[in-house]
Amino acid sequence: MKHAVRPYPVVLLLLAAAILLSVAVGSVFIPFGSLFEVLAARLSGRPLSQALQAYDTILFSLRLPRTALIALAGAGLAGSGAAYQGLFRNPLADPYLVGVASGAGLGAILAMTAGLTATFLGLVAVPAAAFVGALLTVWIVYQLAHVGRSVPTTNLILAGVAVSSFASALTSFLMLTSTGELRRALVWLMGGSAMSGWPPVLAALPYIAIGLGVLVISGHSLNVFQFGEEQARQLGLPVEQVRLIVVAAASLVTAAAVSFAGIIGFVGLVVPHIVRFVWGGDYRLVLPVSIIGGAALLLLADVLARVLMAPQELPVGIITALAGAPFFLWLLRRARQQAFW
């Protein structure tokens, strides 16, 4: 029964557990007791023993920045996925499936191959280029997919695949003609980040925080959208203005997540579906719960990516694809049998 269990305690506990695992698990496992000792020493200003100093360096220089970046990316992808699904009234409107992530990726690769990543300016130029690519992609896909005032599922998927393939082909061409950023681009395309430390976290945070804030505020408007655009207009909703705001905010969030964490698929598809299935389709609830759940899910996927082939690490995008592709096929099969909404 929907709403039988309150959503926020569940997803917050899940996120706390995911954060704890993310900062503890790696090539060097930090025991939970030592982890809390290091954190307590940092907060109180007490000196650390020599044994704990190594854990302190690993924790604050490597693990916490990575955990923060992955959590931001998961939150951004899940939030933008929920927003796209609500806006298009289509359950398959995920940033990855409709090609928005590939368009953002093409913009980011353009900035990388132009050599803009060597300075702090690159931390601004890469997401800005990705944002332009994401906006262009979502506009093209929408124009190709919509029929009258609706966006059929089949059209959306076909248009997304076509545009995504075109963007991926251009991305591959840029990589073949470039040498300096090839390794970073390869890791990034598989859903991994070659960047480390706090600078990428601090650079991504404003884009994702602002974009997600706008999307959460738009929850009521997305609820009205579920009645159809004509009915929404009759109810007094400024449809064109809301569409522009939601598309811009969701594209900004996707672009920032892709720029700093790589192309990671299916998070924006899986998490909102689980939230709607368990707690209903009110977007005032779906959006914030999806944001928290997306952060937790991607952190858990990242932990799996570290341990499955240890000491070698897999790109987290491989884990999400292996889990998300069967989920997508199940949804596609279900869509042929019944209406989602």
URBEL-V570215 format. One record per pair of residues at least 4 apart in sequence whose C-alpha atoms are under 7 Angstrom apart, sorted by the first residue. I is the first residue (numbers start at 1). J is the second residue. If there is no record, write none. Layout:
BEGIN
I_J ; I_J
END
This chain:
BEGIN
2_278 ; 2_279 ; 2_280 ; 3_279 ; 6_10 ; 7_11 ; 7_289 ; 8_12 ; 8_289 ; 9_13 ; 10_14 ; 11_15 ; 11_292 ; 11_293 ; 12_16 ; 12_292 ; 13_17 ; 14_18 ; 14_296 ; 15_19 ; 15_292 ; 15_295 ; 15_296 ; 16_20 ; 17_21 ; 18_22 ; 18_296 ; 18_299 ; 18_300 ; 19_23 ; 19_67 ; 19_299 ; 20_24 ; 21_25 ; 22_67 ; 22_299 ; 22_303 ; 23_59 ; 23_63 ; 23_64 ; 23_67 ; 24_29 ; 24_30 ; 24_31 ; 24_32 ; 25_29 ; 25_30 ; 25_303 ; 26_306 ; 27_311 ; 30_34 ; 30_35 ; 30_55 ; 31_35 ; 32_36 ; 33_37 ; 34_38 ; 35_39 ; 36_40 ; 37_41 ; 38_42 ; 38_52 ; 38_56 ; 39_43 ; 40_44 ; 41_45 ; 41_46 ; 41_47 ; 41_48 ; 42_46 ; 48_52 ; 48_53 ; 49_53 ; 52_56 ; 53_57 ; 54_58 ; 55_59 ; 56_60 ; 57_61 ; 58_62 ; 58_63 ; 59_63 ; 59_64 ; 60_64 ; 61_65 ; 61_197 ; 62_66 ; 62_196 ; 62_197 ; 63_67 ; 64_68 ; 65_69 ; 65_197 ; 65_198 ; 65_201 ; 66_70 ; 66_196 ; 67_71 ; 67_299 ; 68_72 ; 68_201 ; 69_73 ; 69_201 ; 70_74 ; 70_261 ; 70_298 ; 70_299 ; 71_75 ; 71_295 ; 71_296 ; 71_298 ; 71_299 ; 72_76 ; 72_295 ; 73_77 ; 73_257 ; 73_261 ; 74_78 ; 74_267 ; 74_294 ; 74_295 ; 74_298 ; 75_79 ; 75_291 ; 75_292 ; 75_294 ; 75_295 ; 76_80 ; 76_208 ; 76_212 ; 76_253 ; 76_254 ; 76_257 ; 76_291 ; 77_81 ; 77_254 ; 77_257 ; 77_267 ; 77_268 ; 78_82 ; 78_267 ; 78_268 ; 78_271 ; 78_272 ; 78_290 ; 78_291 ; 78_294 ; 79_83 ; 79_212 ; 79_268 ; 79_287 ; 79_290 ; 79_291 ; 80_84 ; 80_250 ; 80_253 ; 80_254 ; 80_268 ; 81_85 ; 81_93 ; 81_94 ; 81_95 ; 81_268 ; 81_269 ; 82_86 ; 82_268 ; 82_272 ; 82_287 ; 83_87 ; 83_215 ; 83_250 ; 84_88 ; 84_93 ; 84_94 ; 85_89 ; 85_90 ; 85_91 ; 85_92 ; 85_93 ; 85_94 ; 86_90 ; 86_222 ; 87_222 ; 87_225 ; 88_151 ; 89_226 ; 90_153 ; 92_153 ; 92_269 ; 93_97 ; 93_98 ; 94_98 ; 94_268 ; 94_269 ; 95_99 ; 95_100 ; 95_101 ; 95_268 ; 96_100 ; 96_101 ; 96_265 ; 96_266 ; 97_157 ; 97_160 ; 97_161 ; 98_156 ; 98_157 ; 98_160 ; 98_161 ; 99_103 ; 99_137 ; 99_160 ; 99_161 ; 99_163 ; 99_164 ; 100_104 ; 100_134 ; 100_137 ; 100_138 ; 101_105 ; 101_134 ; 101_254 ; 101_258 ; 101_263 ; 102_106 ; 102_164 ; 102_167 ; 102_168 ; 103_107 ; 103_133 ; 103_134 ; 103_137 ; 103_164 ; 103_167 ; 104_108 ; 104_130 ; 104_131 ; 104_133 ; 104_134 ; 104_255 ; 104_258 ; 105_109 ; 105_130 ; 105_258 ; 105_259 ; 105_263 ; 106_110 ; 106_130 ; 106_133 ; 106_167 ; 106_171 ; 107_111 ; 107_129 ; 107_130 ; 107_132 ; 107_133 ; 108_112 ; 108_126 ; 108_127 ; 108_129 ; 108_130 ; 108_259 ; 109_113 ; 109_171 ; 110_114 ; 111_115 ; 111_116 ; 111_125 ; 111_126 ; 111_129 ; 112_116 ; 112_117 ; 112_126 ; 112_181 ; 113_178 ; 113_181 ; 116_121 ; 116_122 ; 116_125 ; 117_122 ; 117_123 ; 118_122 ; 121_125 ; 122_126 ; 123_200 ; 123_203 ; 124_128 ; 125_129 ; 126_130 ; 126_259 ; 127_131 ; 127_255 ; 127_256 ; 127_259 ; 128_132 ; 129_133 ; 130_134 ; 130_255 ; 130_259 ; 131_135 ; 131_251 ; 131_252 ; 131_255 ; 132_136 ; 133_137 ; 134_138 ; 134_251 ; 134_255 ; 135_139 ; 135_248 ; 135_251 ; 136_140 ; 137_141 ; 138_142 ; 139_143 ; 140_144 ; 141_145 ; 141_159 ; 141_160 ; 141_163 ; 142_146 ; 144_159 ; 145_151 ; 145_155 ; 145_156 ; 145_159 ; 146_150 ; 146_151 ; 146_152 ; 147_151 ; 151_155 ; 151_156 ; 152_156 ; 153_157 ; 154_158 ; 155_159 ; 156_160 ; 157_161 ; 158_162 ; 159_163 ; 160_164 ; 161_165 ; 162_166 ; 163_167 ; 164_168 ; 165_169 ; 166_170 ; 167_171 ; 168_172 ; 169_173 ; 170_174 ; 171_175 ; 172_176 ; 173_177 ; 174_178 ; 175_182 ; 178_182 ; 181_185 ; 182_186 ; 183_187 ; 184_188 ; 184_194 ; 185_189 ; 186_190 ; 187_191 ; 187_192 ; 187_193 ; 187_194 ; 188_192 ; 188_193 ; 188_261 ; 188_262 ; 188_263 ; 189_262 ; 189_263 ; 190_262 ; 190_263 ; 190_315 ; 190_317 ; 190_318 ; 191_261 ; 191_262 ; 191_263 ; 191_264 ; 191_315 ; 191_316 ; 191_317 ; 192_261 ; 192_262 ; 192_315 ; 192_316 ; 192_317 ; 193_260 ; 193_261 ; 193_262 ; 195_200 ; 198_202 ; 199_203 ; 200_204 ; 200_260 ; 201_205 ; 204_208 ; 204_256 ; 204_260 ; 205_209 ; 206_210 ; 207_211 ; 207_252 ; 207_253 ; 207_256 ; 208_212 ; 208_253 ; 208_256 ; 209_213 ; 210_214 ; 211_215 ; 211_249 ; 211_250 ; 211_252 ; 211_253 ; 212_216 ; 212_253 ; 213_217 ; 214_218 ; 214_249 ; 215_219 ; 215_246 ; 215_249 ; 216_284 ; 216_287 ; 216_288 ; 218_222 ; 219_223 ; 219_283 ; 219_284 ; 219_287 ; 220_224 ; 220_283 ; 220_284 ; 221_225 ; 222_226 ; 222_283 ; 223_282 ; 223_283 ; 224_232 ; 225_229 ; 225_232 ; 227_231 ; 227_232 ; 228_232 ; 229_233 ; 229_239 ; 230_234 ; 231_235 ; 232_236 ; 232_237 ; 232_239 ; 233_237 ; 233_238 ; 233_239 ; 238_242 ; 239_243 ; 240_244 ; 241_245 ; 242_246 ; 243_247 ; 244_248 ; 245_249 ; 246_250 ; 247_251 ; 248_252 ; 249_253 ; 250_254 ; 251_255 ; 252_256 ; 253_257 ; 254_258 ; 255_259 ; 256_260 ; 257_261 ; 258_262 ; 258_263 ; 263_317 ; 264_317 ; 264_320 ; 265_317 ; 265_320 ; 265_321 ; 266_270 ; 266_320 ; 266_321 ; 266_324 ; 267_271 ; 267_294 ; 267_320 ; 268_272 ; 269_273 ; 270_274 ; 270_324 ; 271_275 ; 271_290 ; 271_293 ; 271_294 ; 272_276 ; 272_286 ; 272_290 ; 273_277 ; 274_278 ; 275_279 ; 275_286 ; 275_290 ; 276_280 ; 276_281 ; 276_286 ; 281_286 ; 282_286 ; 283_287 ; 285_289 ; 286_290 ; 287_291 ; 288_292 ; 289_293 ; 290_294 ; 291_295 ; 292_296 ; 293_297 ; 294_298 ; 295_299 ; 296_300 ; 297_301 ; 298_302 ; 299_303 ; 300_304 ; 301_305 ; 301_316 ; 301_319 ; 301_320 ; 302_306 ; 302_316 ; 303_307 ; 304_308 ; 305_313 ; 305_314 ; 305_315 ; 305_316 ; 305_319 ; 306_310 ; 306_313 ; 306_314 ; 309_313 ; 316_320 ; 317_321 ; 318_322 ; 319_323 ; 320_324 ; 321_325 ; 323_327 ; 324_328 ; 325_329 ; 326_330 ; 327_331 ; 328_332 ; 329_333 ; 330_334 ; 331_335 ; 332_336 ; 334_338 ; 335_339 ; 335_340
END
